[in-house]
Amino acid sequence: MMVSAQFRRPYRSFLYVPADRPEMLARAAGRGADALIVDLEDAVAEQAKDQARATLTAWLDTLGPSPHPAVWVRVNNRPDRLAADVTAAAHAAIAGIVVPKAEQPETIAAIAARLPDHASVIPLVESARGVLAAAHLAAAPRVDRLALGEADLAADLGVEPSPQALEFLAVRTQIVLVSAAAGIRPPLGPVATDFTDLAAFESSTRAVHRLGFGSRSAIHPAQVAVINRVFTPTPAGAAQARRLVEAAAAFGRAGAGVFVGDDGTMVDEAIVRRARRIVELADAYGVSPEEA
């Protein structure tokens, strides 16, 4: 099966869109996000759940092959809702399913088995049990990356987060660690509910980026440009990464496992691996080293 580019590219930003708001779905593709999370869960009132599924299916049927953000669907991880939600979301146009309150790898495996061949799963870790099961969730079938939901996690733990969210540092580090160990993409960072203070949002986004997260979720379109800016390599950074990758290939052909970089420091495979990730992002989002 030929997999469309929007399913393969390394996303920087995910924008949540309520599934029961057709007018918002119609505008979502133009908001600048790399991926959309069409939400059947918290953004939809209980009495609107059935209508939201119908609206989702009708909207997915309108998506053609032309480029558009990758579409993920957040389902309700509840016995009375999950099966119907997955049935509605298992459409050829989706990139995958976001599973909230993920705690059991068996649930992830069962959902993955019902999806189109190209589609993946993002377990959303937002409970104490989910944190403790994170390594097993990361290793479940067809998991693309983990995501962290700190609002629900704070309620579960009884935590009162500070503006710097230091209370979540250990959990954030664990999510990055288990993702790397499982060989999946770096995790998706948590939302910030204050979408008016974009300077603070940029600061917190840079913090999760430094910790090893590969992307972040937005609850408002105003946050998308900030996320994209933080997670996009600079032209200078892209140029340096390309030089490292090219030099590593040349030294590898000559039989050298390590070499000295332009800045006089020793370069080994670990440094080159990070450079390859930067080049992948730069290629995906058109960052030209000639601009450096």
C-alpha positions as CSV (number, residue, x, y, z in Angstrom):
1,M,0.0,0.0,0.0
2,M,1.3,3.5,-0.9
3,V,1.3,5.6,2.3
4,S,0.6,9.3,1.8
5,A,3.3,11.8,2.9
6,Q,1.1,13.3,5.6
7,F,1.2,10.0,7.4
8,R,5.0,9.7,7.3
9,R,6.3,13.1,8.1
10,P,7.6,14.0,11.6
11,Y,4.9,16.3,13.0
12,R,5.8,19.3,15.1
13,S,2.3,20.6,16.1
14,F,-1.1,18.9,16.7
15,L,-4.2,21.0,17.0
16,Y,-7.3,19.8,18.8
17,V,-10.6,20.3,17.1
18,P,-14.0,19.3,18.5
19,A,-15.6,16.6,16.4
20,D,-19.1,18.1,16.8
21,R,-18.2,21.4,15.3
22,P,-18.4,21.1,11.5
23,E,-17.6,24.8,11.0
24,M,-14.3,24.4,13.0
25,L,-13.5,21.2,11.1
26,A,-13.9,23.0,7.8
27,R,-11.3,25.7,8.9
28,A,-8.9,23.4,10.7
29,A,-6.7,22.5,7.7
30,G,-5.8,26.2,7.2
31,R,-4.6,26.7,10.8
32,G,-1.0,25.8,10.1
33,A,-0.8,22.6,12.2
34,D,1.0,19.6,10.9
35,A,-1.6,17.3,12.4
36,L,-5.2,17.6,13.7
37,I,-6.6,15.7,16.7
38,V,-10.3,15.6,16.0
39,D,-11.7,15.1,19.5
40,L,-14.6,12.8,20.4
41,E,-13.7,12.9,24.1
42,D,-13.4,15.9,26.4
43,A,-14.3,18.6,23.9
44,V,-17.7,17.0,23.2
45,A,-20.6,17.1,25.7
46,E,-22.1,13.7,26.7
47,Q,-25.4,14.4,24.9
48,A,-23.5,15.2,21.7
49,K,-21.3,12.1,21.4
50,D,-23.4,10.2,18.9
51,Q,-23.9,13.3,16.7
52,A,-20.1,14.0,16.9
53,R,-19.3,10.5,15.5
54,A,-21.7,11.2,12.6
55,T,-20.1,14.6,11.9
56,L,-16.7,13.1,12.1
57,T,-17.5,10.4,9.5
58,A,-19.1,12.9,7.1
59,W,-16.1,15.2,7.4
60,L,-13.6,12.4,6.8
61,D,-15.5,11.4,3.7
62,T,-14.7,14.9,2.3
63,L,-11.0,14.6,2.6
64,G,-9.3,13.9,-0.7
65,P,-5.7,13.0,-1.7
66,S,-4.6,16.6,-1.8
67,P,-2.1,17.7,0.9
68,H,-3.7,18.4,4.3
69,P,-2.7,18.0,7.9
70,A,-2.6,14.5,9.1
71,V,-5.8,13.6,10.9
72,W,-5.8,11.8,14.2
73,V,-9.0,11.0,16.2
74,R,-9.2,11.0,20.0
75,V,-11.7,8.4,21.1
76,N,-13.5,7.9,24.4
77,N,-11.6,5.2,26.3
78,R,-14.8,3.9,28.0
79,P,-16.6,0.5,27.6
80,D,-19.8,2.2,26.4
81,R,-18.1,4.4,23.8
82,L,-14.8,2.9,22.7
83,A,-16.0,0.4,20.1
84,A,-18.4,2.8,18.4
85,D,-15.8,5.6,18.3
86,V,-13.1,3.3,16.8
87,T,-15.6,2.1,14.2
88,A,-16.4,5.7,13.2
89,A,-12.7,6.8,13.2
90,A,-11.2,3.8,11.3
91,H,-11.3,5.6,8.0
92,A,-8.8,5.5,5.2
93,A,-8.2,9.3,5.7
94,I,-6.9,9.1,9.2
95,A,-3.3,8.8,10.4
96,G,-4.4,7.1,13.5
97,I,-6.2,7.1,16.9
98,V,-5.3,8.9,20.1
99,V,-6.3,6.8,23.1
100,P,-6.9,8.9,26.2
101,K,-6.3,7.7,29.8
102,A,-4.2,4.9,28.3
103,E,-3.2,2.3,30.9
104,Q,-3.4,-1.2,29.3
105,P,-1.3,-2.2,26.3
106,E,-4.0,-4.8,25.5
107,T,-6.4,-2.0,24.8
108,I,-3.9,-0.4,22.4
109,A,-3.3,-3.7,20.6
110,A,-7.1,-4.3,20.2
111,I,-7.6,-0.8,18.7
112,A,-4.6,-1.2,16.4
113,A,-6.0,-4.4,15.0
114,R,-9.1,-2.5,13.8
115,L,-7.3,0.3,12.0
116,P,-6.4,0.7,8.3
117,D,-2.9,-0.8,7.6
118,H,-1.2,2.6,7.4
119,A,-2.7,4.0,10.7
120,S,-1.0,4.1,14.1
121,V,-1.9,4.7,17.7
122,I,-0.9,7.4,20.2
123,P,-1.5,6.4,23.8
124,L,-2.2,9.5,25.9
125,V,-0.7,9.0,29.4
126,E,-2.7,11.0,31.9
127,S,-3.0,8.9,35.1
128,A,-0.7,7.3,37.7
129,R,-1.4,3.9,36.3
130,G,-0.6,5.2,32.8
131,V,2.7,6.5,33.9
132,L,3.7,3.2,35.6
133,A,2.6,1.3,32.4
134,A,4.3,3.8,30.0
135,A,7.1,1.4,28.9
136,H,4.5,-1.3,28.1
137,L,2.3,1.2,26.2
138,A,5.3,2.4,24.2
139,A,6.0,-1.2,23.2
140,A,2.4,-2.0,22.1
141,P,1.7,-2.7,18.4
142,R,1.6,0.2,16.0
143,V,2.3,2.9,18.6
144,D,3.7,6.0,16.8
145,R,4.6,7.9,19.9
146,L,3.3,8.5,23.4
147,A,1.6,11.7,24.5
148,L,1.4,13.3,28.0
149,G,-1.8,14.7,29.4
150,E,-0.9,16.8,32.5
151,A,-4.2,18.2,33.4
152,D,-5.8,14.8,34.2
153,L,-2.6,13.6,35.6
154,A,-2.4,16.5,38.1
155,A,-6.0,15.7,39.2
156,D,-5.1,12.0,39.6
157,L,-1.9,12.8,41.7
158,G,-3.3,15.8,43.6
159,V,-0.6,18.0,42.2
160,E,-0.8,21.8,41.9
161,P,1.4,22.7,39.0
162,S,3.6,25.7,39.2
163,P,4.1,27.9,36.1
164,Q,7.4,26.1,35.4
165,A,5.6,22.7,35.8
166,L,8.6,21.3,37.8
167,E,6.2,18.9,39.5
168,F,6.1,17.0,36.2
169,L,9.8,16.9,35.4
170,A,10.2,13.3,36.5
171,V,7.2,12.1,34.5
172,R,8.2,14.0,31.4
173,T,11.7,12.5,31.6
174,Q,10.3,9.0,32.0
175,I,8.0,9.4,29.0
176,V,11.0,10.5,26.9
177,L,13.1,7.7,28.3
178,V,10.6,4.9,27.6
179,S,9.9,6.2,24.1
180,A,13.6,6.1,23.2
181,A,13.9,2.6,24.7
182,A,11.0,1.4,22.6
183,G,12.4,3.0,19.4
184,I,9.3,5.1,18.7
185,R,9.1,8.8,17.9
186,P,9.8,11.3,20.6
187,P,6.6,12.0,22.7
188,L,3.9,14.6,22.1
189,G,4.1,17.4,24.7
190,P,1.1,18.5,26.9
191,V,-1.3,21.2,26.1
192,A,-1.3,24.6,27.8
193,T,-4.8,25.9,28.7
194,D,-3.8,29.5,28.7
195,F,-3.6,30.5,25.0
196,T,-3.4,34.3,25.7
197,D,0.1,34.4,27.1
198,L,2.1,33.3,24.1
199,A,5.4,34.3,25.6
200,A,4.9,32.0,28.5
201,F,3.7,29.3,26.1
202,E,6.9,29.6,24.0
203,S,9.0,29.3,27.1
204,S,7.2,26.2,28.2
205,T,7.4,24.8,24.7
206,R,11.1,25.3,24.6
207,A,11.4,23.5,27.9
208,V,9.7,20.3,26.7
209,H,11.7,20.5,23.5
210,R,14.9,20.6,25.5
211,L,13.7,17.6,27.5
212,G,13.4,15.5,24.3
213,F,9.8,15.9,23.3
214,G,9.4,15.9,19.5
215,S,6.1,17.9,19.2
216,R,3.4,19.6,21.2
217,S,-0.4,19.9,21.2
218,A,-2.3,23.1,20.8
219,I,-5.8,23.8,22.0
220,H,-6.0,27.1,20.1
221,P,-4.8,28.1,16.6
222,A,-2.7,31.0,18.1
223,Q,-0.4,28.4,19.7
224,V,0.4,26.6,16.5
225,A,2.9,29.1,15.1
226,V,4.8,29.1,18.4
227,I,5.1,25.3,18.4
228,N,6.2,25.1,14.8
229,R,8.8,27.8,15.4
230,V,10.3,26.0,18.4
231,F,10.3,22.5,16.8
232,T,11.6,23.6,13.4
233,P,15.4,23.5,12.9
234,T,17.0,26.9,12.1
235,P,18.7,27.2,8.7
236,A,22.1,27.3,10.5
237,G,21.2,24.2,12.6
238,A,20.0,22.4,9.5
239,A,23.2,23.2,7.6
240,Q,25.4,22.0,10.5
241,A,23.4,18.8,10.8
242,R,23.7,18.1,7.0
243,R,27.5,18.6,7.2
244,L,27.7,16.2,10.1
245,V,25.7,13.5,8.3
246,E,27.7,13.9,5.1
247,A,31.0,13.9,7.0
248,A,29.9,10.7,8.9
249,A,29.1,9.0,5.6
250,A,32.5,9.9,4.1
251,F,34.5,8.9,7.2
252,G,32.4,5.7,7.4
253,R,33.4,4.8,3.8
254,A,37.0,5.3,4.9
255,G,36.5,3.0,7.8
256,A,36.5,5.6,10.6
257,G,33.9,5.3,13.4
258,V,34.6,8.7,14.9
259,F,35.9,11.9,13.5
260,V,36.5,15.5,14.5
261,G,33.8,18.0,13.5
262,D,34.1,21.6,12.3
263,D,34.1,22.9,15.8
264,G,37.0,20.7,16.9
265,T,34.9,18.3,19.0
266,M,34.8,14.5,18.6
267,V,31.8,13.2,16.7
268,D,30.4,9.7,17.1
269,E,27.3,7.8,16.0
270,A,25.2,9.2,18.8
271,I,25.8,12.8,17.6
272,V,25.2,11.8,14.0
273,R,21.9,10.1,14.9
274,R,20.7,13.4,16.4
275,A,21.9,15.2,13.3
276,R,19.8,12.8,11.1
277,R,16.7,13.7,13.1
278,I,17.3,17.4,12.5
279,V,17.9,16.8,8.7
280,E,14.6,14.8,8.6
281,L,12.7,17.7,10.1
282,A,14.5,20.2,7.9
283,D,13.6,18.2,4.8
284,A,10.0,17.7,5.9
285,Y,9.4,21.5,6.4
286,G,11.6,23.0,3.7
287,V,14.4,24.5,5.8
288,S,17.1,25.3,3.3
289,P,20.7,25.2,4.5
290,E,21.5,27.8,1.8
291,E,19.7,30.4,4.0
292,A,22.2,29.8,6.9
